[in-house]
Each structure stands twice: as C-alpha cells, then as structure tokens.
Amino acid sequence: MTPLSLGMSPCPNDTFMLHALLHGLIDSGELRFTPAIHDIDTLNHKAFASELAVTKLSFSAYLQVRDRYELLDSGAALGYGCGPLLVARSPLPDLSRARIAVPGLQTTALMLLQLWNPALTNITPVRFDRILPAVRDGDYDAGLIIHESRFVFQQYECHSLVDLGEWWESQTGLPIPLGCIAIRRDADTIRHKAMVETLIRQSVEFAFSNPAVSRPYVKSLARETDDTVIDRHIALYVNDFSRSLGDTGWKAVRKLEFLTSQTHLNASEIRRV
C-alpha cells in the first residue's frame, strides 16, 4: 500500500466530494489516503511548505506554488454565481478607510478583492468562520466571506456590498476559479497523478449518485449544520467543473493567472484583456 496525505477543508463541498474516497466506497487500489483537515488559509500555508502529498488549496495559492505542485483536473471548486462577498453592517461604508477582515492572504477571495479595488489595503486575515461575528461585533468595518457564510450573513446583521463572483463573470464571461486540488511534484508522489485524478473524479461521481450517503460525515465537520445550508453549499460549489475543469475551466484558470500577473491593470481594464 502507498499512503498519501490528502489536505482538505471541513466545508461541505470537500467532505461531500471526498467522502467515498476516504471511506472505501470506491476502489483506490494500492493508494491509501490520510485526510489532513484544515481551513483553506492553513492548507495554503501547508502547500507553501510542501507538507502534503495531495491538497486542496486556493487557486491564488496554487499559482504561487506551481513549481512544487501540479494542478489536477478533478476536484475543483469553480463555477458561476459562487464568488466571495464583501459584506458590512452598513450598506454604504467608506471602504477607502474600512478595516476589512479577509479569510487569508493567499486566498482567491483576496486576490479578487484586490483586482476589484487595489486601493483596499487595510486588511487583516481572520479564519473564515470568524469573519461574520467579528464584523457584527464591530471589530472590523467589512468582511470578505466565503463558503457557507454567503448563505447566513444576514443573520449577522450584514449587507452585501459586492459579489466578486458576479463582478468577475461580468468582466471575463468565465466561471470563477476558487479552489483546486493539486499533487506534489516530487518523484514518489507525482507518479500517482493519473490515478489520484481518476479516484477523485470517481469519488465525485459517487457523491452525485448517492448524495445522502455522505451526510453524517459532512455534518460532523460542517460549521453550519442546517441541512438547507449544506444542500445550498454543495449545489453551489460542486458541479461539472468538479468532475473535470474542461476547456472552459482551464480557460478561466489561465485568465486568472494572466490578470494577477498584470499588476498595472485596474478594474476597468480587465474586460479588455
């Protein structure tokens, strides 16, 4: 048997997709996966340290560790209408002076915020599930929220200021690349790439065909355990792009890579490139 560490978040999209792989519901052959469950910011940092053989990470972080990790075609969180939201207690705060909580400094969410408005620099990393309480309690003027937070922000007396997914789609016409799964490039690991990619795809297919099977596992790790929130989360972040990025998905990744390399661009220019 060949053991491989598998970094993943506790969010319903990851636990739903990977449940079958981790619980022996598909034949993984000689490979055995040991989950390492962390929030996305921690997973990004672990990727920078090359700690995990296979890992979920932000597309933003992946673009910075391509020398150490190779992107897999399966397991991505990418789609339409699923982008991060910038929220605040006041519907019209002065963003130029706002203290903004973000879910990590290497997240795609922050990358999008900086593409949308590069002048927003008063930012502080806060674990994603602590952002809404911190904004509600006045610790920050605004918060950049991801995952299931987009379904419950009104419960924290917050208003949505901008949907960065909608903004990205209006500028590019492409789905928004949020998170991906990548495999470490060392010789002992990368030789399993094709098999790992296939197994993740099979795990996603099993999840789609047997959606109720993973629910106890999903709820055991979810921050929000309401079934309606979990269902909405999975429906939003697990889709055909999770099976395979396909031509459109790969085009979106290349667009994100290009735009983030063009530091001179402002938001009004993005549509033209």
ChimeraX attribute file (.defattr): number of C-alpha atoms within 10 A of each C-alpha:
attribute: neighborCount
match mode: 1-to-1
recipient: residues
	/A:1	7
	/A:2	11
	/A:3	12
	/A:4	17
	/A:5	15
	/A:6	21
	/A:7	28
	/A:8	22
	/A:9	22
	/A:10	20
	/A:11	23
	/A:12	31
	/A:13	28
	/A:14	22
	/A:15	25
	/A:16	26
	/A:17	28
	/A:18	25
	/A:19	22
	/A:20	24
	/A:21	23
	/A:22	17
	/A:23	11
	/A:24	12
	/A:25	13
	/A:26	15
	/A:27	12
	/A:28	19
	/A:29	10
	/A:30	9
	/A:31	14
	/A:32	16
	/A:33	19
	/A:34	13
	/A:35	17
	/A:36	15
	/A:37	19
	/A:38	16
	/A:39	19
	/A:40	24
	/A:41	22
	/A:42	17
	/A:43	23
	/A:44	27
	/A:45	16
	/A:46	16
	/A:47	27
	/A:48	18
	/A:49	11
	/A:50	18
	/A:51	14
	/A:52	21
	/A:53	22
	/A:54	30
	/A:55	28
	/A:56	28
	/A:57	30
	/A:58	25
	/A:59	29
	/A:60	25
	/A:61	22
	/A:62	26
	/A:63	19
	/A:64	15
	/A:65	18
	/A:66	15
	/A:67	10
	/A:68	16
	/A:69	24
	/A:70	18
	/A:71	22
	/A:72	21
	/A:73	22
	/A:74	25
	/A:75	30
	/A:76	31
	/A:77	27
	/A:78	27
	/A:79	24
	/A:80	17
	/A:81	17
	/A:82	23
	/A:83	29
	/A:84	24
	/A:85	24
	/A:86	23
	/A:87	28
	/A:88	27
	/A:89	23
	/A:90	14
	/A:91	11
	/A:92	10
	/A:93	14
	/A:94	11
	/A:95	17
	/A:96	11
	/A:97	12
	/A:98	17
	/A:99	20
	/A:100	24
	/A:101	28
	/A:102	25
	/A:103	25
	/A:104	24
	/A:105	18
	/A:106	24
	/A:107	22
	/A:108	25
	/A:109	28
	/A:110	22
	/A:111	18
	/A:112	22
	/A:113	21
	/A:114	16
	/A:115	22
	/A:116	18
	/A:117	13
	/A:118	14
	/A:119	12
	/A:120	16
	/A:121	15
	/A:122	12
	/A:123	19
	/A:124	15
	/A:125	18
	/A:126	19
	/A:127	16
	/A:128	21
	/A:129	17
	/A:130	15
	/A:131	26
	/A:132	29
	/A:133	17
	/A:134	17
	/A:135	23
	/A:136	19
	/A:137	13
	/A:138	13
	/A:139	13
	/A:140	20
	/A:141	21
	/A:142	30
	/A:143	32
	/A:144	31
	/A:145	27
	/A:146	21
	/A:147	20
	/A:148	23
	/A:149	23
	/A:150	21
	/A:151	15
	/A:152	13
	/A:153	21
	/A:154	14
	/A:155	12
	/A:156	16
	/A:157	16
	/A:158	21
	/A:159	18
	/A:160	20
	/A:161	19
	/A:162	16
	/A:163	19
	/A:164	23
	/A:165	23
	/A:166	18
	/A:167	17
	/A:168	24
	/A:169	17
	/A:170	12
	/A:171	16
	/A:172	16
	/A:173	13
	/A:174	20
	/A:175	23
	/A:176	29
	/A:177	30
	/A:178	24
	/A:179	22
	/A:180	23
	/A:181	26
	/A:182	31
	/A:183	26
	/A:184	25
	/A:185	19
	/A:186	12
	/A:187	8
	/A:188	10
	/A:189	16
	/A:190	17
	/A:191	13
	/A:192	15
	/A:193	18
	/A:194	11
	/A:195	15
	/A:196	23
	/A:197	21
	/A:198	16
	/A:199	22
	/A:200	25
	/A:201	21
	/A:202	22
	/A:203	27
	/A:204	28
	/A:205	17
	/A:206	21
	/A:207	22
	/A:208	14
	/A:209	10
	/A:210	12
	/A:211	15
	/A:212	11
	/A:213	14
	/A:214	19
	/A:215	17
	/A:216	9
	/A:217	15
	/A:218	23
	/A:219	19
	/A:220	12
	/A:221	15
	/A:222	17
	/A:223	16
	/A:224	18
	/A:225	13
	/A:226	10
	/A:227	11
	/A:228	10
	/A:229	17
	/A:230	23
	/A:231	14
	/A:232	13
	/A:233	21
	/A:234	20
	/A:235	13
	/A:236	19
	/A:237	25
	/A:238	23
	/A:239	19
	/A:240	18
	/A:241	22
	/A:242	25
	/A:243	22
	/A:244	18
	/A:245	23
	/A:246	13
	/A:247	9
	/A:248	13
	/A:249	22
	/A:250	15
	/A:251	15
	/A:252	20
	/A:253	20
	/A:254	14
	/A:255	18
	/A:256	22
	/A:257	16
	/A:258	12
	/A:259	15
	/A:260	17
	/A:261	11
	/A:262	11
	/A:263	10
	/A:264	8
	/A:265	14
	/A:266	14
	/A:267	14
	/A:268	10
	/A:269	10
	/A:270	16
	/A:271	12
	/A:272	7
	/A:273	10
